Amino acid sequence: QVQLVESGGGLVQEGGSLRLSCTASGRTYSIVGVGWFRQALGKDREVLGAIDWSGGNARYADSMKGRFTIFKANAKNTVYLQMNSLKPEDTAVYYCAAKVGYEYDSWGQGTQVTVSS
């Protein structure tokens, strides 16, 4: 089993930045990659991007390119989501998920991000 814990959410003003963390524990050796997702109130879950567990091959949804960066601190089993130039429409609960097989099998509890105008 893999356990994930997100942190770093909070309230930020429009144009500000936040860095979210996703720390994995348990059978981390089985993780293939980690993805970031978000879900705004009343909307479907949205894919933001993903990264291989090795720390390479970061890739993003087209709408996220340029403002969001995903990277990994290998020694800490932690994947980060750096978010810049935040907008009120970025307000959502942000989740990370670990891919062990072909699908995202383990999910964190989510962290709330609120961007005020």
N, C-alpha and C positions, 0 to 999 in steps of 0.2 A: 504494500500500500504506500501511496505517496500522499503526504499532507502539504497543503499550501496555505500560507498566511499572507494576506495583503496588508499593507500599511502605507501611510503617507497621504491619505486623502484629507480633505478639509475644505474650508471656505477661502476663496481667493478672488481678488478683483479681476475684472476683465483686463486682459493683456498680461496678466501675471503668469507665473510658472509653478508647477508642482512636479515632484518626482515620486512616483509610486514604486513600492518595493513588493516583490513576490518571493518569499523565502520558502524553499522546499525542504522537507525532512522525510525520513523513512527511507524507502527504497529508491533513493535518488539515482542510483546507477541504472535504473530501468527507464529513466526519462529520455525521450527522444527529442522533445522540444517543448516550448512553453508559448502559449498564446495569450494575448490580452484582448479583452472584450469589454463592452459597456452596455448598460441598459438604462435608458432614460424612462421616467415615469410614463406609463401608457404606450411605450414603444417596444418594438422587437429588439432583441439582443443584436448588437452590432460588433462585427469583427474589426479590431484595430490593427493587428499585426501579430507577428510571431518571430521566434528565433530558435535556432537549433540549440540543444543543450550544450553543445561544444562552445557556444558563444558566437558562432558564425551564422551567415545567411539570414540576417535580419531582413524582414520583408513586411510591407505595409499595405493596408488598404489605400486605394488611390486618394481618398478623401483625407487621409492622415499624413500623407507625405509632406515633409517640410516643417511641420510643427511638432510631431511626435517622434521620439527616438527610443528604440528598444535596445538594451544592451545587458550583458551578463557579467557579474563578478564571480568568476569561477571558484575562487577560494571560499566564497560564502554561500554557495548554492542559491544565489539570489539573482533574480532577473528584475530589471528596472524598466519603468516606462517614464521617460522624461517628456513632460508636456509643456510647451511654450506657447506664448500668445493665446492664452485661453480665452474662450468666448462663452457667453451664457449658454449657448446651445451644447457646450461640452458637459454641462451638468448632467450627471448620471451616477449610477453605481458601477464601479469598475471592478472587473474580475480578472484573475489570471487562471489559467488551466494548464495542466501538464498532459502531454501526449506520451503514453507508454506504448501503445500499439499503433493502430491506425486512426484512433479517434482521441479526443480529449477526454481522459478518463477521470481525472481528479480536478476538483475545482476549489478555489478558495472561497471565503465567506463574503468577499466583496468589500470595497471601501468607497464611501460616499465622497464625490467631488462636487462642490457647488461653486459656480462662477457667478459673481454678482456684477451687474452692469452699473 
